[in-house]
Amino acid sequence: MKCGLIGEKLGHSFSKEIHQKIGGYEYELIELAPDELEGFILSREFDGLNVTIPYKQTVMDYLDEISDLAREAGAVNTVVNKGGKLYGYNTDCGGMKMLIERMGIELSGKKAFIAGSGGTSRTAAAVCRSLGASEIVRASRSGRNGAKTYEEAYSLWSDAALLINTTPAGMYPDTDGMPFDISRFDHPEGLLDVIYNPLNTRLIQDARSKGIRAENGLYMLVGQAVLSSELFTGKKAGEDVIEQIYQELLSEKRNIVLIGMPGCGKSTLGKMLAERLGKQMVETDEIISQEAGMSIKDIFAEYGEQHFRDLESEVVKRYSVKGGAVISTGGGAILRKENVEALRLNGVIVFIDRPLDQLKATDSRPLSNDRSKLEKLYEERYQIYKDTADMIVKTGGTKTDSAEKLWEALR
C-alpha cells in the first residue's frame, strides 16, 4: 500500500514519523512544484495521500468525490484512491476538534478569531461552527479571500474566547515570526497555533507569559494522521493510539535544556541523561570554544564578555531550533531574553539547583574564578534561574544520585 504527504516544502514535516508509528503501509514525503500537482494526482499512482500547504484547496479540482465535511471546510487534506476513483476528505477538522476539546475550551456562544485566509483557516472556521461559536472571524494582512484585516479584527473581535493561528508565521526555519498581537485581545481563554515545528512558537510563548492556555498543533497533527490512516486502511485505530503516539513524538522532539551555576554539574548530568534517552548532547560552551579556537577564559581575556555573549546567543539560537537534544548551557546564557525565548522553542528548561557550599570556583570560569566572585554570582543569578525554569531539580551528593533525581523529575 503506497501512501504519502504532498506539499511544496516538507522539510518541517513529522508526518512520515507518525505514519510509521501507526504502521501497516508505506508512507513517503513528496514535494511537488505547483506545475507538478495535476500530473501527480491524475496519475493515480498511490493508494492514499495527505495534502498540505499550498494544495489543500487546489487538489479539490482533480477529485471525483468530496465529503460534505471537506466541502464545508473548503479544503481537502486526505485523498483515497478507491479503484481508480479519487475521494477527498478533511481529517484536519477531526484533529483540531480533538485538540480544542483536550484544551478544555468551551466555545458555545463565544467568539473565535482565526489568523489566516487559506485552507486551514476554513477548516478552523468549520470546527468552531461545529462547537457552537457565536461569531467567527478570519483575518489576514491583506483582508482578501473573505477575511478581515487584523486591524478590523482587533477592533470588533477583541473579546474573542479562542485565538487560532493557521498562518506559517513562526514555523521552522523562520521561527521569529509573529502572526498577530495577542495584547490587542481582552481576555482570551485559549490559543491554538497549528504550527508544531517548533513546539513552542513565539506566539505560544507570548500567550503563556500572559497566563493564556496555549497549545501547538502536534496533537492535532497526530489526530488527523490517525483518522487518515483509518481512511487509507479501512481499519479503526484504538482509542489510546493518538495519545500514545503524541506522547512518544513529544518526548522525541523536545529538547531538555539544563541551566544553572557554573560547576553545578550540567555537563556531567547532561551526558548521562542524553545517553539514557538516546538524545544528542549539546554543550554550548564547548561549541563556542571549538568554533572560536580558544578557551572561554581566553575569549573573555582577549575580546571581553560582550563578545562571548554574542557568540553564545548565536550558538543557542542555532541549536534551539533543532529538536531531540539535551542542551547544557553556560551559566549566564539565561541573562539574555533572546536566549531564553530561543531555548523555549523546542525545550523544557530545567534548573540544576546545587547548593552553594557544593560549588567550586575554578580558574577556567572567568566570572567565578575565586570564592568571593562565585558567591556574588550565585546571589545575583539564583532568582533568575528559578524564574526562568520550567522545572527545578535540587541536586547534591554523588553524580549518580543527582542523575537519578533529574531522571525522576523529568519522568
C-alpha positions as CSV (number, residue, x, y, z in Angstrom):
1,M,0.0,0.0,0.0
2,K,1.6,3.3,-1.1
3,C,0.7,6.4,0.8
4,G,2.3,9.8,1.4
5,L,2.2,13.5,2.1
6,I,2.2,16.0,-0.8
7,G,3.2,19.7,-0.4
8,E,5.5,22.2,-1.8
9,K,8.0,22.3,1.1
10,L,8.1,19.4,3.6
11,G,11.4,19.9,5.4
12,H,9.4,20.7,8.6
13,S,7.1,17.7,8.5
14,F,6.7,15.0,11.1
15,S,4.1,13.1,9.1
16,K,6.3,10.2,7.9
17,E,7.4,9.5,11.5
18,I,3.8,9.5,12.7
19,H,2.5,7.2,10.0
20,Q,5.5,4.8,10.6
21,K,4.4,4.6,14.2
22,I,0.8,3.8,13.1
23,G,2.3,1.2,10.8
24,G,0.9,-1.1,8.1
25,Y,1.7,0.8,4.9
26,E,4.4,2.6,3.0
27,Y,4.5,6.4,3.6
28,E,6.7,9.0,1.9
29,L,7.1,12.8,1.8
30,I,6.5,14.0,-1.7
31,E,7.5,17.6,-2.5
32,L,5.7,18.9,-5.7
33,A,6.1,22.2,-7.5
34,P,2.7,23.8,-8.5
35,D,3.1,22.7,-12.1
36,E,3.6,19.1,-11.0
37,L,0.5,18.7,-8.9
38,E,-2.1,17.9,-11.6
39,G,0.1,15.3,-13.3
40,F,0.8,13.5,-10.0
41,I,-2.8,13.4,-8.8
42,L,-4.2,12.3,-12.2
43,S,-1.6,9.5,-12.4
44,R,-3.4,7.9,-9.5
45,E,-0.2,6.0,-8.7
46,F,-0.9,6.0,-4.9
47,D,-3.4,4.4,-2.5
48,G,-3.8,7.3,-0.1
49,L,-2.4,10.9,0.3
50,N,-2.3,13.6,2.9
51,V,-2.2,17.1,1.5
52,T,-0.6,20.2,3.0
53,I,0.3,23.8,2.1
54,P,-0.4,25.1,-0.5
55,Y,-2.5,22.4,-2.2
56,K,-5.5,21.8,0.2
57,Q,-7.8,23.7,-2.0
58,T,-6.2,23.2,-5.4
59,V,-6.3,19.4,-5.1
60,M,-10.2,19.5,-4.9
61,D,-10.3,20.3,-8.7
62,Y,-8.9,16.8,-9.5
63,L,-11.1,14.6,-7.3
64,D,-14.1,12.5,-8.2
65,E,-15.9,12.8,-4.9
66,I,-15.5,15.2,-1.9
67,S,-17.0,14.6,1.5
68,D,-19.6,17.0,2.9
69,L,-17.3,18.0,5.7
70,A,-14.4,18.8,3.3
71,R,-16.8,20.9,1.1
72,E,-17.9,22.8,4.2
73,A,-14.3,23.4,5.3
74,G,-13.4,24.3,1.7
75,A,-10.3,22.2,1.9
76,V,-9.1,18.6,1.5
77,N,-6.2,17.1,3.4
78,T,-6.8,13.4,2.7
79,V,-7.2,11.7,-0.6
80,V,-8.1,8.0,-1.0
81,N,-7.8,6.1,-4.3
82,K,-10.7,3.6,-4.4
83,G,-10.4,1.5,-7.6
84,G,-9.2,4.5,-9.6
85,K,-11.7,7.0,-8.2
86,L,-10.3,9.7,-6.0
87,Y,-12.2,10.6,-2.8
88,G,-11.4,13.7,-0.8
89,Y,-11.8,14.1,3.0
90,N,-10.8,16.6,5.7
91,T,-9.4,14.9,8.8
92,D,-7.9,18.2,10.0
93,C,-11.3,19.0,11.3
94,G,-11.4,16.0,13.5
95,G,-7.8,16.6,14.7
96,M,-8.5,20.2,15.5
97,K,-11.7,19.4,17.3
98,M,-9.9,16.8,19.4
99,L,-7.3,19.4,20.4
100,I,-9.8,22.1,21.4
101,E,-11.7,19.6,23.5
102,R,-8.4,18.4,25.0
103,M,-7.6,22.0,25.9
104,G,-10.9,22.2,27.8
105,I,-12.1,25.3,25.8
106,E,-15.9,25.6,25.7
107,L,-16.8,27.6,22.6
108,S,-20.6,27.5,22.7
109,G,-22.0,31.1,22.4
110,K,-18.5,32.6,22.3
111,K,-16.3,34.3,19.6
112,A,-13.4,32.8,17.8
113,F,-10.6,34.6,16.0
114,I,-8.7,32.8,13.2
115,A,-5.4,34.2,11.7
116,G,-5.1,33.2,8.1
117,S,-7.2,33.0,4.9
118,G,-6.1,29.7,3.4
119,G,-7.4,26.2,3.6
120,T,-6.6,25.6,7.2
121,S,-8.3,28.7,8.3
122,R,-11.5,27.5,6.6
123,T,-11.1,24.2,8.4
124,A,-10.7,26.0,11.7
125,A,-13.9,28.0,11.0
126,A,-15.8,24.8,10.3
127,V,-14.7,23.3,13.6
128,C,-15.6,26.4,15.5
129,R,-19.1,26.4,14.0
130,S,-19.5,22.7,14.9
131,L,-18.6,23.6,18.5
132,G,-21.2,26.3,18.7
133,A,-19.2,29.5,18.3
134,S,-21.5,32.6,18.1
135,E,-19.2,34.6,15.9
136,I,-16.1,33.6,13.8
137,V,-13.7,36.0,12.1
138,R,-10.8,35.1,9.8
139,A,-8.2,37.8,9.5
140,S,-5.1,38.4,7.3
141,R,-2.8,41.2,6.4
142,S,-4.5,41.8,3.1
143,G,-8.1,41.1,4.1
144,R,-8.6,39.1,0.9
145,N,-10.4,35.8,0.3
146,G,-13.3,36.7,2.7
147,A,-11.0,37.6,5.6
148,K,-10.9,40.9,7.6
149,T,-7.7,42.8,8.1
150,Y,-6.1,42.4,11.5
151,E,-7.0,46.0,12.5
152,E,-10.6,45.3,11.7
153,A,-10.5,42.1,13.8
154,Y,-8.8,43.8,16.7
155,S,-11.5,46.5,16.7
156,L,-14.6,44.3,16.5
157,W,-13.5,40.9,17.9
158,S,-11.1,41.8,20.8
159,D,-13.3,39.8,23.1
160,A,-12.7,36.5,21.3
161,A,-12.5,33.5,23.6
162,L,-10.3,31.4,21.3
163,L,-7.5,32.6,19.1
164,I,-6.3,30.2,16.3
165,N,-3.2,30.8,14.2
166,T,-3.3,29.0,10.8
167,T,-0.6,31.0,9.1
168,P,3.0,29.8,8.7
169,A,4.4,32.7,10.7
170,G,6.8,31.3,13.2
171,M,7.3,28.0,11.5
172,Y,10.7,26.4,11.2
173,P,13.1,27.7,9.9
174,D,11.7,31.2,10.2
175,T,11.0,30.9,13.9
176,D,11.0,34.7,14.7
177,G,7.6,35.3,13.0
178,M,4.6,36.6,15.0
179,P,1.3,36.4,13.1
180,F,-0.7,38.8,15.3
181,D,-0.6,40.8,18.5
182,I,-2.2,39.0,21.4
183,S,-2.2,42.1,23.6
184,R,-4.9,43.5,21.3
185,F,-7.4,40.9,22.7
186,D,-9.0,41.4,26.1
187,H,-9.2,38.1,28.0
188,P,-8.9,35.1,25.6
189,E,-9.4,31.7,27.2
190,G,-7.0,29.9,24.9
191,L,-4.7,30.0,21.9
192,L,-4.2,27.3,19.4
193,D,-1.2,27.5,17.0
194,V,-1.4,24.8,14.3
195,I,2.4,25.0,13.9
196,Y,4.2,22.1,15.5
197,N,7.7,22.8,14.5
198,P,8.9,24.4,16.7
199,L,6.9,23.0,19.5
200,N,6.6,26.4,21.2
201,T,6.4,29.3,18.7
202,R,7.0,32.9,19.8
203,L,3.2,33.3,19.7
204,I,2.7,30.4,22.1
205,Q,5.4,31.8,24.4
206,D,3.8,35.2,24.4
207,A,0.4,33.7,25.2
208,R,1.7,31.7,28.1
209,S,3.6,34.6,29.5
210,K,0.2,36.4,29.8
211,G,-1.4,33.4,31.5
212,I,-3.3,32.2,28.5
213,R,-3.6,28.4,27.9
214,A,-1.7,27.8,24.7
215,E,-1.1,24.6,22.6
216,N,0.8,23.8,19.4
217,G,-0.6,21.7,16.6
218,L,1.2,18.4,17.3
219,Y,-1.8,16.7,18.9
220,M,-3.9,17.9,16.0
221,L,-1.4,16.5,13.6
222,V,-1.3,13.1,15.2
223,G,-5.1,13.1,15.5
224,Q,-5.7,13.8,11.8
225,A,-3.0,11.3,10.8
226,V,-4.7,8.5,12.7
227,L,-8.0,9.5,11.2
228,S,-6.4,9.5,7.7
229,S,-4.9,6.1,8.4
230,E,-8.4,4.7,9.1
231,L,-9.5,6.0,5.7
232,F,-6.4,4.5,4.0
233,T,-6.7,1.1,5.5
234,G,-10.4,0.8,6.4
235,K,-9.4,-0.3,9.9
236,K,-10.4,1.6,13.1
237,A,-7.5,2.6,15.4
238,G,-7.6,2.0,19.1
239,E,-8.8,4.9,21.3
240,D,-5.4,5.3,23.0
241,V,-3.3,5.4,19.8
242,I,-3.4,9.1,19.4
243,E,-2.3,9.9,22.9
244,Q,0.4,7.2,22.8
245,I,1.9,8.5,19.5
246,Y,1.6,12.1,20.6
247,Q,3.5,11.5,23.9
248,E,6.2,9.5,22.1
249,L,6.7,12.2,19.4
250,L,6.7,14.9,22.0
251,S,9.4,13.1,24.0
252,E,11.5,12.5,20.9
253,K,11.3,16.1,19.6
254,R,11.6,18.0,22.8
255,N,14.9,19.4,24.0
256,I,15.9,19.2,27.6
257,V,17.7,22.4,28.5
258,L,19.9,22.5,31.6
259,I,20.6,25.8,33.2
260,G,22.4,26.7,36.5
261,M,25.5,28.0,38.1
262,P,29.0,27.2,36.8
263,G,30.1,23.9,38.3
264,C,26.6,22.7,39.2
265,G,27.0,19.6,37.1
266,K,25.1,20.5,33.9
267,S,27.6,18.9,31.6
268,T,28.0,15.7,33.6
269,L,24.3,15.2,34.2
270,G,23.5,16.2,30.6
271,K,25.8,13.5,29.2
272,M,24.3,10.9,31.5
273,L,20.8,11.9,30.6
274,A,21.5,12.1,26.8
275,E,22.9,8.6,26.9
276,R,19.9,7.3,28.8
277,L,17.4,8.9,26.4
278,G,19.3,8.4,23.2
279,K,19.4,12.1,22.5
280,Q,22.2,14.3,21.1
281,M,24.3,16.1,23.7
282,V,24.9,19.8,23.1
283,E,27.3,21.8,25.3
284,T,27.1,25.4,24.3
285,D,30.4,26.5,26.0
286,E,32.2,23.6,24.3
287,I,30.8,24.5,20.9
288,I,31.8,28.2,21.4
289,S,35.3,27.2,22.4
290,Q,35.7,24.8,19.4
291,E,34.5,27.3,16.9
292,A,36.5,30.2,18.3
293,G,39.6,28.1,18.5
294,M,40.3,29.2,22.1
295,S,39.1,28.6,25.6
296,I,36.3,30.5,27.2
297,K,38.8,32.1,29.5
298,D,40.9,33.3,26.6
299,I,37.8,34.7,24.8
300,F,37.0,36.8,27.9
301,A,40.6,38.0,28.2
302,E,41.1,38.9,24.5
303,Y,37.6,40.1,23.4
304,G,35.6,40.7,26.6
305,E,32.3,39.4,28.0
306,Q,30.1,41.1,25.4
307,H,31.8,39.3,22.5
308,F,31.4,36.0,24.3
309,R,27.7,36.7,24.9
310,D,27.2,37.4,21.3
311,L,28.9,34.1,20.3
312,E,26.7,32.3,22.9
313,S,23.5,33.8,21.6
314,E,24.4,32.6,18.1
315,V,25.1,29.1,19.2
316,V,21.9,29.0,21.4
317,K,19.7,30.1,18.5
318,R,21.3,27.7,16.1
319,Y,20.8,24.6,18.3
320,S,17.5,25.5,19.9
321,V,15.6,25.2,16.6
322,K,16.7,21.6,16.4
323,G,14.8,19.1,18.5
324,G,15.7,15.9,20.3
325,A,18.7,17.1,22.2
326,V,19.9,17.6,25.8
327,I,21.4,21.2,25.8
328,S,23.8,22.2,28.6
329,T,24.0,26.0,28.7
330,G,26.7,28.3,30.1
331,G,25.9,29.8,33.5
332,G,25.0,33.2,32.0
333,A,23.0,32.1,29.0
334,I,19.7,32.9,30.6
335,L,20.7,36.6,31.2
336,R,19.6,37.5,27.7
337,K,15.8,37.3,27.0
338,E,16.5,36.3,23.3
339,N,18.4,33.2,24.5
340,V,15.5,32.1,26.8
341,E,13.0,32.6,24.0
342,A,15.1,30.6,21.7
343,L,15.7,27.8,24.2
344,R,11.9,27.6,24.8
345,L,11.1,27.0,21.1
346,N,11.6,23.2,21.5
347,G,12.8,22.9,25.1
348,V,11.7,22.3,28.6
349,I,14.1,24.4,30.8
350,V,15.5,22.6,33.9
351,F,17.3,24.4,36.7
352,I,20.1,22.2,38.2
353,D,19.9,23.7,41.8
354,R,23.1,22.6,43.5
355,P,23.8,24.1,47.0
356,L,26.3,27.0,47.1
357,D,28.5,25.1,49.5
358,Q,29.0,22.3,46.9
359,L,30.0,24.7,44.1
360,K,33.7,25.2,43.5
361,A,35.5,28.2,42.0
362,T,37.8,27.3,39.1
363,D,40.3,29.2,37.0
364,S,38.5,28.2,33.8
365,R,35.4,30.2,34.6
366,P,36.3,33.9,34.4
367,L,33.3,35.3,36.3
368,S,33.6,32.8,39.2
369,N,37.4,32.0,39.5
370,D,37.5,32.7,43.2
371,R,35.2,32.1,46.1
372,S,34.0,35.7,46.5
373,K,33.1,36.0,42.9
374,L,31.3,32.7,42.9
375,E,29.2,33.7,45.9
376,K,28.4,37.1,44.4
377,L,27.4,35.4,41.1
378,Y,25.2,33.0,43.0
379,E,23.4,35.8,44.8
380,E,22.8,37.7,41.5
381,R,21.6,34.8,39.5
382,Y,19.8,32.4,41.8
383,Q,16.3,34.0,41.5
384,I,16.8,34.4,37.7
385,Y,17.4,30.7,37.3
386,K,14.3,30.0,39.4
387,D,12.1,32.4,37.4
388,T,13.3,31.1,34.1
389,A,13.0,27.4,34.8
390,D,10.0,25.2,33.9
391,M,11.3,22.7,36.4
392,I,13.8,22.9,39.4
393,V,15.8,19.8,40.3
394,K,17.7,20.1,43.6
395,T,20.9,18.1,43.4
396,G,23.8,17.2,45.7
397,G,25.9,14.2,46.7
398,T,27.1,11.9,44.1
399,K,26.6,12.4,40.4
400,T,24.7,9.1,40.2
401,D,22.2,10.4,42.9
402,S,21.9,13.7,41.1
403,A,21.3,12.0,37.8
404,E,18.5,9.9,39.3
405,K,16.8,12.9,40.8
406,L,16.9,14.6,37.3
407,W,15.6,11.4,35.7
408,E,12.7,11.1,38.2
409,A,11.7,14.8,37.8
410,L,11.6,14.5,34.0
411,R,9.6,11.3,34.2
